[in-house]
Amino acid sequence: MSALNRSIALAGAGAIGIPILRALLNHPNHPKVVVLTRPGSKKDLPSDLSLATVIPVDYTDVAALTALFKEHNIEVVISTVPPPGYVTAQHALADAAKASGSVKLFVPSEWGVPTEGAKGEGNLFGVKDEVAEYLKSIGLPYTRIFTGLFTSFIPWVIGADAESSAYIQGTGKTPFTTTSEEDIGGFVAHVLTSLPLTSPDLVNASLRIQGQKITLQECARLLNKSIVLVAEGESIPAKTDGEKHLKAFLQTQMEGGMASTGWDRRSNREIEGAAGSANKLWEGHVWQTVASSFA
């Protein structure tokens, strides 16, 4: 099947699934896209995506998923499933993809900082790395896409979405990677519809993209927010305790340099030139900055 009518299954239509779907449906290569949602999902697609083919299916039903992939001759499976479905759902999606005989490439739900070597950390990043290890173990070709922090999430991370100040843990002076959801969607649509699925740029590859490298202090100034420095363990404004812990965890990663897409968890250092190294695969594209995203 040529790139011009490539058949893609997208599991999940949430924060990053929607931008990916929009980019796929608007791409000039016109891929055939099937959106997989959980049965009973109450969430409707935005009006501009209302014509997309949506199929409710149990993400843990390997037989049903296999039959669906075969019926639609799916070549690429893109997973955007959120926790707690990282392991159970993605193992089932991967098993079905392998059993279908049609799927040539699996894109696991990464969509954040690099997680290679995180297995065993006992956190979200470790779980993501375990999924990648599982894909290797069953011999299913995969592409991991590391994006850094979604740009629209920046105000939330620093508590500036509901407060007049930006709450920063540590110094807030360590650069981290951020990429807009629109750019992430566009990149995914471009590489998965333009490159051969056997390309070494895709098969068992880790693609590190970057819209911009910036610090939290710089973000606060762009958002016209006063800066409040908080010590580790102090609260960053949030709606729930779970949110507080997540924001603190993410800011700890940022302060330590681990939120750059150039970071290598195995050697615990930044790899020179790695951040944004996959941007070249979308030749000629002008990547959005934080300033342009919030203009």
C-alpha positions in Angstrom: 0.0 0.0 0.0 1.5 3.4 -1.0 1.9 6.3 1.3 -0.9 8.1 -0.5 -3.5 5.7 0.9 -1.8 4.4 4.0 -4.1 3.0 6.6 -3.7 4.2 10.2 -5.4 3.4 13.5 -5.3 6.0 16.2 -6.0 4.8 19.7 -7.3 7.6 21.8 -8.6 11.1 21.0 -7.5 13.2 23.9 -5.0 16.0 24.5 -2.6 14.8 21.9 -4.8 12.4 19.9 -7.0 15.2 18.6 -4.1 17.3 17.1 -2.6 14.1 15.6 -6.0 13.2 14.1 -6.5 16.7 12.7 -3.1 16.7 11.1 -3.6 13.3 9.6 -7.0 14.2 8.1 -5.7 17.4 6.6 -2.5 15.9 5.3 -2.1 16.0 1.4 -1.2 12.3 1.4 -4.8 11.6 2.5 -4.2 8.6 4.8 -7.2 6.4 5.8 -7.6 6.9 9.5 -9.7 4.9 12.0 -10.1 6.3 15.5 -10.4 3.7 18.3 -12.3 4.8 21.4 -13.3 3.0 24.5 -16.9 1.7 24.5 -19.2 4.1 26.3 -16.9 7.1 25.8 -19.0 10.3 26.1 -16.4 12.5 24.5 -17.4 13.9 21.0 -14.8 14.9 18.5 -14.5 18.6 17.6 -16.9 19.6 14.8 -14.1 19.9 12.2 -13.3 16.2 12.8 -16.9 14.9 12.9 -16.5 13.0 9.6 -13.7 10.8 11.0 -14.3 7.1 11.3 -14.7 6.3 15.0 -14.9 2.7 16.2 -15.6 1.9 19.9 -13.5 -1.1 21.0 -12.2 -2.6 24.2 -8.5 -1.8 24.2 -7.8 -5.0 26.1 -9.7 -7.3 23.8 -6.9 -8.7 21.6 -9.2 -10.7 19.4 -11.5 -7.8 18.6 -8.6 -5.5 18.0 -6.9 -8.1 15.7 -10.1 -8.5 13.7 -10.4 -4.7 13.4 -6.9 -4.3 12.2 -7.3 -7.0 9.6 -10.7 -5.7 8.4 -9.3 -2.2 7.8 -5.8 -3.4 6.6 -4.2 -1.2 9.2 -0.5 -0.5 8.6 0.3 1.8 11.4 -1.0 1.9 15.0 -0.6 5.2 16.9 -1.2 4.9 20.6 -2.1 8.0 22.7 -3.7 6.1 25.6 -3.2 7.8 29.0 -2.4 6.2 32.3 -3.4 3.8 33.8 -3.7 2.1 30.4 -0.1 2.3 29.4 0.7 -1.4 30.1 -2.5 -3.4 29.8 -4.0 -1.5 26.9 -0.8 -1.1 24.9 0.3 -4.7 25.4 -3.1 -5.7 23.9 -2.9 -3.2 21.1 0.6 -4.5 20.3 -0.4 -8.2 20.5 -3.3 -7.5 18.1 -1.0 -5.5 15.8 1.5 -8.4 15.7 -1.3 -11.0 15.1 -3.0 -9.0 12.4 -0.2 -9.5 9.8 -1.0 -6.1 8.3 0.5 -3.7 10.9 4.1 -2.7 10.0 4.7 0.0 12.6 3.6 0.7 16.2 3.9 4.2 17.8 3.6 3.8 21.6 2.2 6.5 23.9 5.3 8.5 24.7 4.6 12.2 23.9 6.9 13.7 26.5 10.5 13.5 27.7 12.9 10.8 26.6 12.2 7.5 28.5 14.9 5.2 27.1 16.6 3.6 30.0 13.9 4.5 32.5 12.7 0.9 33.1 12.8 0.1 36.7 12.5 3.7 37.9 9.0 3.0 39.4 7.4 6.0 37.8 5.5 6.9 34.6 8.7 7.1 32.6 9.7 3.6 33.6 6.3 2.3 32.6 6.7 3.8 29.1 10.1 2.3 28.7 8.7 -1.1 29.8 6.1 -0.9 26.9 8.9 -0.2 24.4 10.8 -3.2 25.8 7.7 -5.3 25.3 7.4 -4.2 21.6 11.0 -5.3 21.2 10.3 -8.7 22.8 7.5 -9.5 20.4 9.4 -8.3 17.3 6.9 -5.5 16.4 8.7 -2.6 14.7 8.1 0.7 16.6 8.8 4.4 16.6 9.1 6.3 19.9 8.5 10.1 19.6 9.8 12.3 22.3 8.3 15.8 22.3 9.1 17.5 25.6 6.3 19.3 27.4 3.2 20.2 25.4 3.4 24.0 25.1 -0.2 24.6 26.2 0.6 22.8 29.5 3.2 25.3 30.6 0.7 27.6 32.5 -0.7 24.6 34.2 2.7 23.3 35.3 3.6 26.6 37.0 0.1 27.2 38.4 -0.3 30.3 36.2 -3.5 29.0 34.6 -5.5 30.1 37.7 -3.2 32.4 39.5 -1.6 35.8 38.9 1.8 34.4 39.6 4.1 31.6 38.3 5.1 29.1 41.0 8.6 27.7 40.2 10.3 25.0 42.2 14.1 25.5 42.3 15.7 28.2 40.2 13.6 27.8 37.0 16.7 28.6 35.0 17.3 25.1 33.5 16.3 24.9 29.8 13.7 22.3 28.9 12.0 21.2 25.6 8.5 22.3 24.7 6.6 21.6 21.5 3.2 22.7 20.5 0.5 20.1 20.1 -0.1 21.4 16.6 3.5 20.8 15.6 3.5 17.4 17.2 0.5 16.4 15.2 1.9 17.8 12.0 5.2 16.0 12.5 3.6 12.7 13.2 1.3 13.0 10.2 4.3 14.0 8.0 6.7 11.2 8.9 4.1 8.5 9.0 2.6 9.3 5.6 5.7 10.4 3.8 8.4 8.0 4.8 8.5 4.3 3.8 7.5 2.2 6.8 10.7 0.3 6.4 12.8 3.5 6.7 15.6 3.4 9.3 14.3 6.8 10.4 11.2 5.0 11.7 11.9 1.3 12.4 12.9 0.8 16.0 13.8 4.5 16.1 13.6 7.2 18.8 12.7 10.6 17.3 13.5 13.6 19.4 11.7 16.7 18.3 11.8 20.2 19.8 9.7 23.3 19.2 11.8 25.4 21.5 14.2 25.1 24.4 13.3 27.6 27.2 13.3 28.0 30.9 10.4 28.3 33.3 11.5 31.8 34.3 11.4 32.9 30.6 8.0 31.3 30.3 6.7 33.3 33.3 7.9 36.5 31.8 6.3 35.7 28.4 3.0 35.1 30.3 3.4 38.3 32.2 3.3 36.5 35.5 5.3 37.4 38.6 7.6 34.7 39.8 7.2 32.9 43.2 10.1 30.5 44.0 8.9 27.6 46.1 11.2 25.1 47.9 10.9 21.4 47.1 8.0 20.0 49.0 6.1 23.3 49.0 2.8 23.4 47.1 2.4 24.6 43.6 -1.3 25.7 43.1 -3.4 22.7 41.9 -6.9 21.4 42.2 -6.0 18.1 43.8 -3.1 16.5 45.7 -2.5 14.3 42.7 -2.0 17.4 40.6 0.3 19.0 43.1 2.5 15.9 43.2 2.6 15.7 39.4 3.5 19.3 38.9 6.3 19.0 41.5 7.6 15.9 39.8 7.6 17.5 36.4 9.3 20.6 37.7 11.9 18.4 39.4 12.6 16.8 36.0 12.9 20.3 34.4 15.2 21.6 37.1 17.5 18.6 36.7 17.7 19.0 32.9 15.8 15.8 32.3 12.9 17.5 30.4 15.1 18.2 27.4 14.6 15.8 24.4 18.4 15.7 24.3 18.6 14.0 27.8 19.8 10.4 28.1 18.5 8.7 31.2 21.1 5.9 30.8 24.1 8.1 31.1 22.3 10.8 33.1 23.4 13.6 30.8 22.4 15.8 27.8 23.5 14.4 24.5 25.0 17.2 22.4 22.8 17.9 19.3 20.1 15.3 20.3 17.4 17.7 21.3 15.4 18.4 18.1 17.5 16.1 16.1 14.5 14.6 14.3 13.2 18.1 13.3 15.1 17.6 10.0 12.6 14.9 8.9 10.1 17.7 8.4 12.1 19.8 6.1 11.1 23.4 5.7 8.8 23.5 8.6 8.9 26.5 10.9 8.3 25.3 14.5 6.1 27.3 16.9 7.7 29.1 19.9 6.2 29.7 23.3 5.7 33.3 22.3 3.9 32.5 19.1 1.7 29.9 20.8 0.5 32.3 23.4 0.3 35.4 21.2 
